[in-house]
């Protein structure tokens, strides 16, 4: 009887451990609702006051249903159609316990590839970055878009 209790306890602890690992690596739920309308921009980058004071992270990134915008102090520096984005993946760089995401897109008639580095602003109440990933998948189904998980925040 004593061995049976130990066996059940070890099975339950193993099941709990497997569920915990599964929870950490499953994709976060996509944002429900409609994508933003044209002109209604949603912010997807986090503010980092220390890096801004050092002049390292001065751009903010926004998106609507058609474009990704790179802005600095309210002025739009770059406007990229979502259909031109070919890859979004997480990098190994981490700032303030947040991962930097690489957004690669094609521009110009020569199909030149360029890249943005975006520090995501995903929180419990702000899931705009996940909405951005879904909007890119919808605009360009051929794009390589990594899913956001708890380990990739």
N, C-alpha and C positions, 0 to 999 in steps of 0.2 A: 504494500500500500504506500509506503514511504517513497519508494522508487517511482511509483506511478505519479505522485504529486510533483516530484522533481522533473519528470519527463514532461508533464503538462506545463509546468512553469517555464521550462526551457523552450518548448514550442511557442508559447505565448510571447516570450521575450524575443525570439527569432522573428515571429510575425510582426511584432511592433517595430523591430529594427528595419525590416524590409519595407514596411509602410512608411517609415520615416525617410528612408532613402528615396523611395518613389515620390514622396511629397516634395522633396527638395529638387528633384530633377524633372518633374512634369512641367509642361509649358503653362505659363500663366494664362488665365482666361482672357480672350480678346474682348476689347471694349464693345459693349452693346450700344446700339443706336446708330444714327446716321453719321456719315463723315461730315466734316465741316463744309459749309457752303463756300462757293468762291468768294474770296475777300475776307472771310471770317477765319483768321489765322489762329492756330492753337500752338502754344509754346511746347517744345519737346526737349529743351536743354535746361540744365540746372544752372543756377547762379553760383559762382564761386568768388566771393568778395576778395579773398586774399590773392587769387590768381589775377583778378581784374586789376587790382592795385599794382601788381607786378607787371601788368601789360601782357600777360600770357594768354588769357582766356577772355577776350573782349567781345566775341561774337555770340549772338543768340540765334537759335534756330526755331523756325515756325513752319507749319504746314497747313494747307487747306486741301480741298478735294483734288486739286490739279497740280500744285507746285510745292516745293520745299524752298524756303526763304532763308538766306543768311543775312542777318542784320547786325549793324553796329550803331549804337546810340540812335535807334529809330530809322536809320538810313539802310535801305536794302542794297546789299553788296552783290548778291548773286541770287538768281531765281532759276531753280532747276525743275523741269517737269518730272512728276513722279514716274512717268513711263520711261524716262531715261535712266532711272536708278537701276543698276544691274546687280549690286551686292550690298547687303547690310550684315555686318558680323561684329561680334564683340572682340575687343582687343585685350591684351594682357595688362594694359595700363589701368590703374585704379586711382581715383582722386576722391577723397572724402568718402571712402567706402562705396563708391559708385564706379562702375566700369565705363570706360570710354568705348563708344561704338563707332565703327568705321562705315561711312556711307560712300560707296563708290558709284559714280555716274559717268555717262558718256556725253560728251559735248562736241559741238561743231561738226562740220561736214567730213572731217578726217577721223571721226570717232575717237577722239582723244579721251582717255580715261583720267578722271580727277577724283579727289577724295576729300570728304569732310571728316572731322573728328568731333563727335557729339557726346557730351556728358549728359546722360539721360536724366530726366526729372521724375522718374516713376516713384510714386508714393502710394499709400493706401487710398488716398482721396484723389490723386491725380494720376490717371492712367492714360494720358495723352500719347505717351511714347508707344504703348502697345497699339493704340489706334493708328498711329503713323505706320507701324509695321504692317498692319492689316490693310491700310490704304495703298501701300506700295505693292503688296501682293495682289491686290485687286487691279491696280493700274498696269502692272507688268507681271503677269503670271510666271514669266521665265526668269524673273529675278531670284537670286539666291538670298533668302532672308532667314537668318537664324531666329529661332523662336526664343522668346525671353523666358527664362526660368529663374528661380530664386538664386541659383548659383551664378547667374549672369547679370544680376542687378548691378 
